[in-house]
Amino acid sequence: MKDPRNAIERFCYKHPRFGVPNLILYIVIGNVLFWVAGVLLRNNTLLSYISFDAAGILHGQIWRLVSFMFYPISFSPLFALLSFYFYYWMGSSLEKYWGTGQFTLYILIGWAVTVLFGFIVYFATGYSVNISGYYLYMSMFFAFAVLFPDMQVLLFMIIPVKIKWLAWIDAAYFAFVVLSGWSSFPLNLLPLVAVINFFVFFGGELWRSRPRPASQSTINFRREAARLRREQRDQLYKHKCAVCGRTDATNPELEFRYCSRCAGYHCFCQDHINNHIHFTE
């Protein structure tokens, strides 16, 4: 089965202008503005009109399709400010690593599946669930942890902790919400919905990196080498980029190299030799 991440990378390569630059900045600004409004008004009247509500949307309140992304997760000044800073830090780091197009797609996929979940629940049960963007932003944290697992942050401004350990704690919290009944059904399924975009981006890599018997890895290595030789013989090229699919026959002006950090024979063009997810099998 093809890795959706490769399709995403090819799409962004073919559409270099796709995406919203500094998207996370606009998201954080929206969160801050509604947080300030909620604090100043000291009531939930305004905020009740920005959460996702399928019934309200179908009755003309279409702004809820976007405004739920700005629903404040807390009115505690310290917790809210730390969250805003953390969102911006993670989002801007992901955009720098991936590029504007891929980061925009990550947020867009998460938004789309959340909206779809809200409508499915409404049409299936008649119950309109109120949804914020909290779990979507936490799924962004999972992506950050995969890409920067050994980066350290100061927990409570004192204790240095690696990002990957915080991600495991976050995963345990997601599992607790889903299984414990702490949130009533179907709201308890929101964490599962929120990580769909994470698995779209990283599911293939996580599947390839799963533990395997040594003999099975050897067989797959030989099979991959044989497949590449067949492709080269049948399609009259020597090198093909594993990300964008371009070859030295279709694009003779490109340089192609093999990645020493990838397991197996995996070739990349000059645009992707330093910008790809490493194969681990």
C-alpha positions in Angstrom: 0.0 0.0 0.0 1.3 3.5 -0.9 2.3 5.8 1.8 0.0 8.9 1.8 2.9 11.0 2.9 4.6 10.5 -0.5 1.5 11.8 -2.2 1.4 14.8 0.1 5.0 15.6 -0.7 4.5 15.3 -4.4 1.4 17.5 -4.2 3.3 20.2 -2.4 6.2 20.0 -4.8 3.8 20.4 -7.8 1.9 23.3 -6.0 4.7 25.3 -4.3 2.3 28.2 -3.6 -0.2 26.1 -1.8 -0.7 26.9 1.9 -1.1 29.8 4.3 2.3 31.2 5.5 2.4 31.6 9.3 -0.9 29.8 9.6 -0.2 29.0 13.3 0.3 32.7 14.0 -3.3 33.5 12.8 -4.6 30.5 14.8 -3.0 31.7 18.0 -4.1 35.3 17.4 -7.7 34.1 17.1 -7.3 32.1 20.3 -5.9 35.0 22.1 -8.7 37.4 20.9 -11.5 35.1 22.0 -9.8 34.3 25.3 -9.5 38.1 26.0 -13.2 38.6 25.0 -14.2 35.7 27.3 -12.3 37.1 30.2 -13.6 40.7 29.8 -17.2 39.6 29.3 -17.0 37.2 32.2 -19.7 35.0 30.6 -20.1 32.2 28.1 -22.6 34.0 25.8 -20.1 34.9 23.1 -18.2 31.7 23.4 -21.3 29.7 23.0 -21.6 31.0 19.5 -18.1 30.0 18.3 -17.9 26.3 19.2 -18.7 23.7 16.6 -22.5 23.0 16.6 -23.8 21.0 13.6 -27.4 22.1 14.2 -26.4 25.8 14.4 -24.3 25.5 11.2 -27.3 23.9 9.3 -29.4 26.8 10.5 -27.1 29.4 9.0 -24.3 29.9 11.6 -21.6 28.9 9.1 -18.9 30.8 11.0 -18.8 27.9 13.4 -17.1 25.8 10.7 -13.9 27.8 11.5 -14.5 29.6 14.8 -14.4 26.4 16.8 -10.6 26.4 16.1 -10.4 29.5 18.3 -12.3 28.3 21.3 -10.1 28.9 24.4 -9.0 25.8 26.2 -8.8 27.5 29.6 -9.4 30.9 31.2 -6.5 30.4 33.6 -4.1 33.2 32.5 -0.9 31.2 33.2 -2.2 28.0 31.5 -3.7 29.9 28.5 -0.5 31.9 27.9 1.7 28.8 28.1 -0.7 27.0 25.7 -0.6 29.9 23.2 3.2 30.0 23.3 3.5 26.2 23.0 1.1 26.1 20.0 3.0 28.8 18.2 6.4 27.2 19.0 5.4 23.8 17.7 3.5 25.1 14.7 6.2 27.4 13.5 8.8 24.6 14.0 6.7 22.2 11.9 6.2 24.7 9.2 10.0 25.4 9.0 10.7 21.7 8.8 7.9 20.7 6.4 7.3 23.8 4.5 4.1 25.9 4.3 2.2 23.5 2.1 2.6 20.4 4.2 1.9 22.1 7.5 -1.2 23.7 6.1 -2.4 20.3 4.9 -1.7 18.8 8.4 -4.0 21.4 10.0 -6.5 21.2 7.1 -6.9 17.4 7.3 -7.3 17.6 11.1 -10.0 20.4 10.7 -11.8 18.4 8.0 -12.1 15.1 9.9 -13.2 17.0 13.0 -16.0 18.7 11.1 -17.0 15.5 9.4 -17.1 13.7 12.8 -19.4 16.4 14.2 -21.8 16.1 11.3 -21.8 12.3 11.3 -22.7 12.3 15.0 -25.5 14.8 14.4 -27.1 12.9 11.5 -26.7 9.5 13.3 -27.9 10.5 16.7 -29.6 13.9 16.4 -27.3 15.1 19.1 -25.2 18.2 18.2 -21.8 17.9 20.0 -19.9 21.1 20.9 -16.3 20.7 19.7 -13.2 22.9 20.1 -9.8 22.6 18.5 -8.0 21.3 21.6 -7.4 17.7 20.5 -6.4 18.9 17.0 -3.7 21.0 18.5 -2.5 18.1 20.7 -2.2 16.0 17.6 0.2 18.6 16.3 2.3 17.9 19.4 2.5 14.2 18.4 3.9 15.3 15.0 6.4 17.5 16.7 7.5 14.7 19.0 8.1 12.3 16.1 10.3 14.9 14.3 12.1 16.3 17.4 11.9 13.4 20.0 15.1 14.4 21.9 14.4 18.1 22.2 14.1 19.1 25.9 11.6 21.5 27.5 11.4 22.7 31.1 8.4 21.1 32.8 7.0 23.6 35.3 9.9 25.9 34.2 12.2 23.7 36.2 12.4 20.0 35.2 14.1 19.2 31.8 12.0 16.6 30.0 12.4 15.2 26.5 9.6 15.8 24.1 9.1 12.1 23.4 8.3 11.4 27.1 5.7 14.2 27.1 4.2 12.7 24.0 3.8 9.3 25.7 2.1 11.0 28.6 -0.2 12.8 26.1 -0.9 9.5 24.4 -1.8 7.9 27.7 -4.2 10.8 28.4 -5.8 10.3 25.0 -6.3 6.6 25.8 -7.8 7.5 29.2 -10.3 9.9 27.6 -11.4 7.2 25.0 -11.6 4.2 27.4 -12.6 5.6 30.8 -15.9 7.2 30.0 -14.6 10.4 31.5 -16.2 12.1 28.5 -19.6 10.8 27.5 -20.0 9.0 24.2 -19.4 10.2 21.4 -17.2 13.0 22.7 -14.8 10.4 24.1 -14.0 9.5 20.5 -12.6 13.0 19.7 -9.0 12.0 20.5 -9.2 9.2 18.0 -10.6 11.6 15.4 -7.9 14.2 16.1 -5.0 11.8 15.4 -6.2 10.8 12.0 -4.0 13.6 10.4 -1.1 12.3 12.4 -1.4 8.8 11.1 -1.9 10.2 7.5 1.5 11.8 7.8 3.4 9.3 10.0 1.4 6.0 9.8 3.6 4.6 7.0 6.8 5.5 8.8 5.6 4.0 12.1 4.5 0.8 10.3 7.9 0.5 8.6 9.7 1.0 11.8 7.9 -1.7 13.7 10.1 -4.5 15.1 10.6 -7.4 12.6 12.5 -10.7 12.6 15.9 -10.4 11.1 15.1 -12.9 8.4 12.0 -11.0 7.3 14.0 -7.8 7.0 16.6 -9.5 4.8 13.9 -10.9 2.5 12.3 -7.5 2.1 15.7 -5.9 1.4 16.4 -8.3 -1.4 12.8 -7.9 -2.8 13.2 -4.1 -2.9 16.6 -4.4 -4.7 15.0 -6.7 -7.3 12.0 -4.4 -7.8 14.3 -1.5 -8.4 16.3 -3.5 -11.0 13.1 -4.5 -12.8 11.9 -0.9 -12.9 15.2 0.4 -14.2 15.2 -2.3 -16.9 11.6 -1.8 -18.0 11.5 2.0 -17.9 15.0 2.8 -19.1 16.2 4.9 -16.2 18.9 4.4 -13.7 17.7 6.6 -10.9 14.2 7.4 -9.5 13.3 9.7 -6.6 11.4 7.8 -3.9 9.5 11.0 -3.0 8.5 12.8 -6.2 9.0 9.9 -8.7 11.1 11.9 -11.1 13.8 10.0 -12.9 17.1 10.7 -14.7 15.2 9.9 -18.0 12.4 12.3 -17.4 14.5 15.0 -15.8 18.2 14.6 -17.0 19.1 18.0 -15.4 18.7 16.6 -11.9 21.3 15.0 -9.7 20.3 11.7 -7.9 21.9 10.2 -4.8 21.2 7.3 -2.4 20.6 8.1 1.3 23.0 6.5 3.6 20.6 6.8 6.6 17.8 4.9 4.8 17.6 1.1 5.1 17.7 -0.5 1.7 18.1 1.0 -1.8 16.3 4.3 -1.8 17.3 7.0 -4.3 16.4 10.7 -4.0 16.7 13.7 -6.3 18.6 16.8 -5.3 15.5 18.4 -4.0 14.7 15.6 -1.6 18.0 14.0 -0.6 18.0 16.2 2.5 14.3 16.5 2.8 12.5 13.2 3.3 11.4 10.7 5.9 14.0 8.0 6.3 13.1 4.4 5.4 13.8 2.1 8.3 13.4 -1.3 6.8 
